[in-house]
Amino acid sequence: MARSLLVVQHEPDAPLAWLGEWWEALGLRLTVVRGDLGQPVPARLADGGHDGLVVLGGSMGANDDAEHPWLGPTKTLLRDTARAGEPVLGVCLGHQLAAVALGGRAGRNPAGRTLGVVPVALTTDGMGDPLLAGTLGAPAVHFNDDVVLQVPPGASVLARLPDGRPQALRLGLRAWSVQFHPETSPEVFADWMRSEPEEADGPAALADVTAARDALRGAWQPLAERFAAQLA
């Protein structure tokens, strides 16, 4: 039977994109749950026969449960899956949701928005991490106003942003989260910039993401493959 990932998507313009392409090429079965469309988030991975959990990005905040009611169940699923030692990958909002779910804190970054291509700055823990080892200096796409403000108990910081905030976390035996977007192609990033016409740095950021296409794919396809290997 094919290995299976449950994917929680929050918005129509924040899809799996490249990650979906790479995982499908590996033969993974992908079940995408759209909380924004009212689709229920399962209480357990086992309810759908899934082997791992991926939570994508979105423009809402990790504490906006009242306005986006699927966020609460998503945090519960993230917490329980990570603590059970099952594979988890949180991306951007998913990174913040996972941190909050496990006892950390997320919110607006006092340093302001992070936008465009930012190199990965691995910590000592990140250098030896099974998912992120070898990505020091790799280009990573960012578009976020919020960050993890307090790391959950027991978590390891694998990489840091220039302002010192976590760029990647190890949250459990097989649980990771990244503030950047390994899934995002220049086409997806262009959609985001069209929705933010007032962003003065948007054109330059899009040009940087577009120029980095091959380097981005080269950096993050191995991450997709390494995470898939965690499902075995």
C-alpha positions as CSV (number, residue, x, y, z in Angstrom):
1,M,0.0,0.0,0.0
2,A,1.3,3.5,-0.9
3,R,2.4,5.6,2.0
4,S,0.1,8.5,2.8
5,L,0.3,12.1,3.9
6,L,-2.5,14.2,5.4
7,V,-2.1,17.8,4.3
8,V,-3.9,20.7,5.9
9,Q,-4.2,23.6,3.5
10,H,-5.6,27.0,4.7
11,E,-6.0,29.1,1.6
12,P,-6.4,28.5,-2.2
13,D,-3.2,30.3,-3.1
14,A,-1.0,28.4,-0.6
15,P,-0.9,24.9,-2.1
16,L,1.5,22.0,-1.9
17,A,3.1,23.2,-5.2
18,W,6.6,21.7,-5.5
19,L,6.3,19.5,-2.4
20,G,3.2,17.9,-3.9
21,E,5.0,17.3,-7.2
22,W,8.0,15.7,-5.6
23,W,5.9,13.5,-3.2
24,E,3.6,12.3,-5.9
25,A,6.7,11.3,-8.0
26,L,7.8,9.2,-5.0
27,G,4.4,7.4,-5.1
28,L,3.0,9.0,-1.9
29,R,-0.8,9.3,-1.6
30,L,-1.7,12.9,-0.7
31,T,-5.0,13.8,1.1
32,V,-5.5,17.5,1.2
33,V,-8.0,18.9,3.8
34,R,-9.2,22.5,3.1
35,G,-10.2,24.0,6.5
36,D,-11.1,27.2,4.8
37,L,-13.8,25.3,2.8
38,G,-15.2,23.7,5.9
39,Q,-13.6,20.3,5.5
40,P,-13.0,18.8,8.9
41,V,-9.5,18.2,10.2
42,P,-9.3,14.6,11.4
43,A,-8.7,13.9,15.1
44,R,-6.0,11.4,14.4
45,L,-3.8,10.4,11.4
46,A,-5.0,6.8,11.8
47,D,-8.6,7.9,11.1
48,G,-7.7,8.1,7.4
49,G,-4.9,5.6,7.4
50,H,-2.2,8.3,7.0
51,D,1.5,7.9,7.8
52,G,2.4,11.6,8.2
53,L,1.1,15.1,8.6
54,V,1.9,18.3,6.7
55,V,0.5,21.7,7.6
56,L,0.9,24.5,5.1
57,G,1.1,28.3,5.3
58,G,-1.6,30.9,5.3
59,S,-2.1,34.6,6.0
60,M,-4.0,34.1,9.3
61,G,-2.3,34.0,12.7
62,A,-1.6,30.9,14.7
63,N,-4.0,32.2,17.5
64,D,-6.9,33.2,15.2
65,D,-9.0,30.2,16.1
66,A,-12.2,32.3,16.5
67,E,-12.1,33.6,13.0
68,H,-10.7,30.3,11.5
69,P,-12.3,27.5,13.5
70,W,-10.2,24.7,11.9
71,L,-7.0,26.0,13.5
72,G,-7.9,24.6,16.9
73,P,-8.3,21.0,15.6
74,T,-5.2,21.5,13.5
75,K,-3.1,22.4,16.6
76,T,-4.5,19.4,18.5
77,L,-3.6,17.1,15.6
78,L,-0.1,18.6,15.4
79,R,0.5,18.2,19.1
80,D,-0.8,14.7,19.3
81,T,1.0,13.5,16.1
82,A,4.3,15.1,17.2
83,R,4.1,13.6,20.7
84,A,3.3,10.2,19.3
85,G,6.6,10.3,17.3
86,E,4.8,10.3,13.9
87,P,6.1,12.4,11.0
88,V,5.2,16.0,11.0
89,L,6.2,18.9,8.8
90,G,4.9,22.4,9.5
91,V,5.5,25.2,6.9
92,C,5.3,28.9,7.7
93,L,1.8,29.2,9.5
94,G,2.2,25.4,10.1
95,H,5.5,26.1,11.8
96,Q,3.8,28.7,14.1
97,L,0.8,26.4,14.7
98,A,3.1,23.5,15.7
99,A,5.1,25.7,18.1
100,V,1.9,27.0,19.8
101,A,0.4,23.5,19.9
102,L,3.5,22.2,21.8
103,G,3.6,25.0,24.4
104,G,5.5,27.8,22.5
105,R,4.3,31.2,21.4
106,A,3.9,32.9,18.0
107,G,2.9,36.3,16.9
108,R,3.9,39.4,15.0
109,N,7.6,39.8,14.4
110,P,8.8,43.0,16.1
111,A,11.4,43.2,13.3
112,G,8.8,43.4,10.6
113,R,8.0,41.4,7.5
114,T,10.4,38.8,6.1
115,L,10.0,38.7,2.3
116,G,11.8,37.1,-0.6
117,V,14.9,34.8,-0.6
118,V,16.7,34.4,2.7
119,P,19.6,31.9,3.0
120,V,19.2,29.1,5.6
121,A,21.4,29.8,8.6
122,L,21.8,26.4,10.3
123,T,22.7,26.1,14.0
124,T,25.0,23.4,15.3
125,D,21.9,21.2,15.8
126,G,20.8,21.9,12.3
127,M,24.1,20.8,10.8
128,G,23.5,17.3,11.9
129,D,19.7,17.2,11.5
130,P,18.4,14.3,9.3
131,L,16.1,16.7,7.4
132,L,18.2,19.9,7.1
133,A,21.8,18.8,7.1
134,G,23.6,20.2,4.1
135,T,21.3,23.2,3.6
136,L,23.5,25.8,5.1
137,G,23.3,28.9,2.9
138,A,20.6,27.4,0.7
139,P,18.1,29.9,-0.6
140,A,14.7,29.8,1.1
141,V,11.5,31.6,0.2
142,H,10.0,33.7,2.9
143,F,6.8,35.7,3.1
144,N,5.7,36.2,6.7
145,D,4.8,38.8,9.2
146,D,4.5,36.4,12.2
147,V,7.2,34.2,13.7
148,V,7.8,31.9,16.6
149,L,8.4,34.2,19.5
150,Q,9.0,31.4,22.1
151,V,10.3,27.9,21.3
152,P,8.3,25.1,22.8
153,P,9.8,23.1,25.7
154,G,12.2,20.4,24.4
155,A,12.4,21.8,20.9
156,S,15.7,22.4,19.1
157,V,16.3,25.5,16.9
158,L,17.8,24.2,13.7
159,A,18.2,27.5,11.8
160,R,17.7,31.2,12.6
161,L,16.6,34.2,10.7
162,P,18.9,37.3,10.5
163,D,16.8,38.8,13.4
164,G,17.5,35.7,15.5
165,R,14.0,34.2,15.3
166,P,13.7,30.5,14.5
167,Q,13.9,29.7,10.9
168,A,13.5,25.9,11.5
169,L,12.7,23.8,14.5
170,R,13.0,20.1,15.5
171,L,9.8,19.5,17.6
172,G,10.0,15.8,18.3
173,L,11.4,12.5,17.2
174,R,10.1,12.9,13.6
175,A,8.6,16.4,13.8
176,W,9.9,19.5,12.1
177,S,8.8,22.9,11.2
178,V,10.2,25.6,8.9
179,Q,9.4,29.3,8.7
180,F,10.3,29.3,5.0
181,H,8.4,27.8,2.0
182,P,10.2,24.9,0.4
183,E,7.1,24.3,-1.6
184,T,6.8,27.7,-3.3
185,S,7.6,28.2,-6.9
186,P,8.0,31.6,-8.5
187,E,4.5,31.3,-10.0
188,V,3.0,30.8,-6.5
189,F,5.1,33.7,-5.1
190,A,3.9,35.9,-8.0
191,D,0.3,35.1,-7.0
192,W,1.1,36.3,-3.5
193,M,2.7,39.5,-4.8
194,R,-0.4,40.2,-6.9
195,S,-2.5,40.1,-3.8
196,E,-0.1,42.6,-2.1
197,P,0.2,45.4,-4.7
198,E,1.1,47.9,-1.9
199,E,4.2,45.9,-1.0
200,A,7.1,48.2,-2.2
201,D,9.6,45.3,-2.0
202,G,7.4,42.9,-4.0
203,P,8.9,43.3,-7.5
204,A,12.5,42.9,-6.2
205,A,11.5,39.9,-4.1
206,L,9.7,38.2,-7.0
207,A,12.8,38.8,-9.2
208,D,15.0,37.2,-6.6
209,V,12.7,34.2,-6.3
210,T,12.4,33.8,-10.0
211,A,16.2,33.9,-10.5
212,A,16.7,31.3,-7.7
213,R,14.2,28.8,-9.3
214,D,16.8,26.1,-10.0
215,A,18.7,26.6,-6.7
216,L,15.4,26.4,-4.8
217,R,14.4,23.2,-6.5
218,G,17.9,21.7,-5.9
219,A,17.8,22.7,-2.2
220,W,14.3,21.5,-1.3
221,Q,13.6,18.4,-3.4
222,P,16.1,16.5,-1.1
223,L,14.1,17.7,1.9
224,A,10.9,16.3,0.4
225,E,12.6,13.0,-0.2
226,R,14.1,12.9,3.3
227,F,10.7,13.6,4.9
228,A,9.1,10.9,2.7
229,A,11.7,8.5,4.0
230,Q,10.5,9.2,7.6
231,L,7.1,7.6,6.6
232,A,8.6,4.2,6.2
